[in-house]
Structures are given as structure tokens and as C-alpha cells.
Amino acid sequence: MTNSPNWFSEKMKTKVTHIRQARGKRLAGTTRRGDVNEAKVIFPIAGRGEAYELTGAIQDVKPMNPNRDKVSVDMRDYEASSWIYTPDLSKLGPSETQTRAEELAFAINRKEDMIQWDATALFASSVTAVKKVGGATQATTPQFFIANKAGIRGQGDNGQYNIFCPVPEMAMEQLMLYKQFSNSQWVGPEDLPMNQMSDMQVKNHRGIIYFTLPDEYFVNASGVSIKDGATDYFTYMWASDAIGVETNWDEMAPDFNRIHEKEGSPWLGKVGMGGAAVGILPEGVRRLQLKTIAEADLTLPA
């Protein structure tokens, strides 16, 4: 086995930096981090205590001893790989090396997104305490989202956590037809990775950070995506402390090695990561079901 030339590795790192800003990692920065203990990640949950009235007597205090809990999940490892069938890596032109880097980076970055997305969907569908609202005919209006945000805020987080809600591109276009929505100014963390991605729309309105995801992310109860013709879909609204995501390693810059044991001594490129995601606080998550929007359905508000 022979390692790839330094010039090629450095070139890949440069490409991947650009790619990661443009594709994948769309959900980065929307959740809380955990404490990693070997192959397990732990998310502590603070309890609740109550104050008591003073009696005026000299007596023992009454410690509130709030319950402490935790959620844990095992880390899992993922890899994406691609063969280059050429005996001389240095003969590859810039377009070919970029294509190889894109294939690998897109694959592993999509997987990183789907770890969180799938965990959120499972949590929202399987935990009874997660509110499930809307329906197959639910229209896309700011009022619908605002009401659900209020339901989360009403649990008493005091606004200290961001509220996120991904939507399809057509849903964002419909929301942008509402003047108060389209004119709203950004109020939120400027260092969110999604703010640096040119291929997605991000909007903050009434304390909800909306952002777009590709149609393939949004599926109906049968698992059919908008991309494949579903007429309704699920999305999720969550407070940033209600979902936990952690990675314990990642190698996003493709590493190419020449495998002499294979015919023609081809090159094998790999990227990888280890990560896990889990739902933590059901009161901070809502599953929203809405009707899909076609071009003819885009409606100017009255």
C-alpha cells in the first residue's frame, strides 16, 4: 500500500473545506453536545426543585434534591470510499480530483446530517410526550409555526435556547410571501454553520430559525419523500437543548492509498466519522405534518 502524494492530499483538504461550506452539515450547530466516555456519549438532564416557606423556627433546612437524569447512546462509525482505477495518481486532472473529493465529502456529510435527522424522527414518532400536530392538509403559514414555538417556549425555557425548524424549499418560498416574514431581520447566532452555506435559505422570524433542506429529507408516514411525490410530509421543530448530537472523530479530508494487492494497483479514497444522536427532552420537540406545496399552490396572503 502506498500513500498518496502530499500535493494531492493538500489539494483534497482545500477542496473539502470549500465543499463542507457548500454541501452537507446542514444541521450542524442546531443541538447540544454531549460528554463522550469511550464509545458512549452521555447527555445529562437537570432536575427541578421547589422553594419552601420559612417558618421562623430554628429547624433543619429542606434540601430540594432535584432529580438528576441522563440519556446515553452508543457511538457508531461510518465510512465512504471510492476507487480510482489509474496506476498513476499524478495523471489526474483538477476536474477529476475535485469530482472524487466531492463524491466522498457529500456522502459522509449527508450521513452526518441523517444521523441527527433520523434520531429526531424516531424520537418524535416513538415518544408519546412529543406533541404531534398538523395534518395532511395543513397549510404553510407563519401562524402555524409560531403557535408551536409558543408551545415549546411555554414549557419554561425562558428563551435561552434557539428554536430550529427546517422546511422544504417550496415551503420557504410560501413563507416568504408573507411580508412580515420576508422583512424580518436576522436575530440569532452569527456563527451558525448554515449561515455560511450559499445553497440554503435561513430566516429568523419571531424567534424561530427556519432553514431549508433538500426535498429528500422530508417524508410522509409511508416513508415516501417529497422528492418522490409525497403530498404531505413531516418536519420537526426543536429547542437546541432537546436533541443531542456528538462526534468523537472525523476524517473529512479524503485519504487516498494505492492498493498493490489489487489488479492494476488502483487507488482507494476514504473519509470517515464516528457519531451519535438522540432525543433528550420531549417537551422541547414537536413533530409537524404539513401539505406539500406545488407551484400552482403558492398563495399570496390576503
Disulfide bonds with the S-S distance in Angstrom:
none
